[in-house]
């Protein structure tokens, strides 16, 4: 039995052939499971059609989507992943955003591994609610104090704002056919690293890390350096536990 943590119906509908057909709205909640996706019981024909469509999409991605660890990747590319991930939502300004992140390497020699940061809409979560925090502790531009729960003024804050905007009317969940895939201008290298540092600090206190698999579309790729393996930033179609 599959246990799904996150499923984007908007991305799933993007795989329909033209003319696009309206997918049924499915209420996700903890409780009764069908094929690993929590749905209201009894299942309707529309629910079953949605699950069959998901299986077809996954079968196609399994054949064509590379691993998120592959070296030659670019924004807009679909990838499949398997990694230990923690997930959080934020209160206040970014409460609609959910982030999945893998743990920081525990040993210096393990720092060459590329990290994974997934961003999506919290409305696509199912089952157990994620850890919710007031906001990562981010140092301000003058280097004094922290800005947890306040307006973000750091590069990491700009990254959060960019990821939140990616869930809007022309974001990955309702992608315009004519829109060109690519990273948002605010997804700076320094900002992504600052955000990872802040998320690692939160995970050190409350860890929800578990081995998960799924498929995601690349938003940005942070190149590796002499001290780290870089980071792949992506927006997921589906995230589920490895059973």
N, C-alpha and C positions, 0 to 999 in steps of 0.2 A: 504493500500500500504506500503510495506516494504522499508526502506531507509538504504542501506548497506554502511558502512564506509570503510570496509576492507574485502577482500576475497582472500584467498590464493589458487590459482589453483593447486599449487604443493601438498599441503596437501589434497585437494579434490581428486586429481588423485590417492593418496595413498589408497583410499578406493575402488578402482577398483579391481575386482577379477582377479586372474591369468588366462591366460596371460594378462598382463596389456595392455590396449588399450590407444592410444594417445588421450588425450582430446583436443578439439578444442581450439585454442587461441582466447580469447575474449577480446576485447578492452573496458576497463572500463573508463568512462568519465562522467562528469556531463551533464545532458540534458535529453534525452529520457530514461524512465525507463520501465523495463519489469519485473514484479514480484518482484519489489524492487531492482533489479540489473540493473545498468545503462549499456546499450548496444547500439551498433549502430543499427539504424532502416533502413529498416525493419529487423526483426529477422530472422535468417536462421534456418534450421533444426538442425544444429550443436549447435546453441545457445540454442534452446529449449531442446535439449538432455542434455546440461550442466546444465540447470536449473532443469530439472527433476532429474538428478543425485544428485544435491545439496539437493533437497527436500528429497530424499531417505536417504542420509547420515544424514541429520538433524533429520529425524524420528528415525533412529537407535540410534543416540547419545542422543536424548531426553529420550529414554527408559533406556539407560545404563550408561550415564555419570552422576556422582554425582555433587552436587554443589561445587564450589571452596571453600566454607566455611566448608566442611566436615572435620572432624579431621584426618581420616586415608587416606592420599593421598601420592603418591610417584611420582618421576620423570618418565615421559613416560605415565602417566595416563591422559585420556581425562576427562575434566570437563566442566560443563556449568556454566555461570556466568551471573549475573545481578547486575550492580553497576554503580554509577556515575563515569565517566571516563573523564579525560583530555588527550589530545594527542599532541605530539610534534615530529618534526624531527630536526636533528642537521645539521649545515653546516659543510663543510670541511671533516675531517677524517671520521666522522660517518654519512655522509649525506644519506647513503642508509638505515639507521635505523629509524624506527618509534617506539615510546614508548607510551603506554596507561597506565595511573596511576589513582587510585582513590584518592580523597582528604584526607589530613591528618585529623585525628580526631580533632574537634574544642574544645572538652572538655576533661580534663584529665581522667574523669571516662569512656569516650568512647574509650580510648586507647587500650582496650582489643580486639577490632575487627581486624581480620586478613585483611591485605591490599592486593591489587591486582596490579601487575605490568606485563603488557603484552609487548612483544617485537616482532617485525616483520619487514618485508621488506617494505620500503616506496613505492615500485613499485606496491604493492597490494592495495594501497589506491584508493578510488574513491570519486567523488564529491568534496566538498569544501576542499582546501588544508589545512594542519594542521599548527599550529603555528610553525615557524622555528626560531631557536635561534642559537647563536654562540657557545653555550655549557654551561652546568651548571657551576655555580661558585663554583669550588672545591678548597679547601685549600690544599696546597702542603704538602709534608711529613715533612718539617721543621716547618709547622704551620704558614708560612708567606705569605700573599697575596692570590690572586685568580688566577686560571688558565683558565678562560673563554676564549674560542677561541684558546687555545694553547694546546700543547701536555699534555695529562692527565698523571700525575705521582702519583695519589692517588689510593687507593683501589677501589674507585668508577670508576675511569678511567679504571682499569683492568676489572671491571665488564662490562662496556660499550664495551670494546674490545671483551670480551667473547661473549656478546650478538650479536655483529656485525658479529663475525665469525660463529655464529649459522645460519646465512643466506647464508653461502657459499655452495659449491658443495655437501657436505654431511650434510648440515643443515636440519632443520625441513621441509623446503619446497621441498627438493629433497632427502628424507631420504633413506639411504642405508638399505636394508632389514636385513643385518647382523649386523648393528650398534646397540650397546646397549644403550638404553635410559638412560639419567642421566644428572646431572648438569655439566657444564664445570668447570674445576678446578679453574678458576678465579672467579667464583661466590661465593666469600667469604661472610660470615655474615656481617662483618664490611663494606665491599664494597657495599653490597646491601643497608644497612642502610644509608651510605653516599650518595648513588645515590638518594634514596628517599628524603633525606633532600635537596639535590640540586634541584630536580624536584619540591618539594613543594615550594621552594623559587621562582622558575620561575612561578609556577601557581598562587602564591600570587599576581603577577603583571599582568599576562595575563591568565585568566582562560577560558578554553574551556569545562569545565565540563558539561556533559549531561548524562542522564540515558541511558545505553547501555546494550545489551545482546549479547550472542554468545557462541561459543565453543572454547576451547583452550587445548593444550597439555602441561602438567606440565614440566617445565625445572628444577626448584629448589623450595624447601620449606624452608623458614626461620622460625625457631621455635619461639614460643612466649616466652616472658620474663615477669618479674614482672611489667614492665612498658609499654609493647606493645604486640599486638596480633600476631606478626610475619608478614610474607609476602609470598604470593604465586607468583612465577615468572613463566610465561607460554607464549607459542607462539600460537597466535590465528589462527583458521581456518576462522572464520567469526566474525565480529563485526558490529552491527547495532543498530540504534536508537530504543528506546521503543516508540511506537506511542500510 
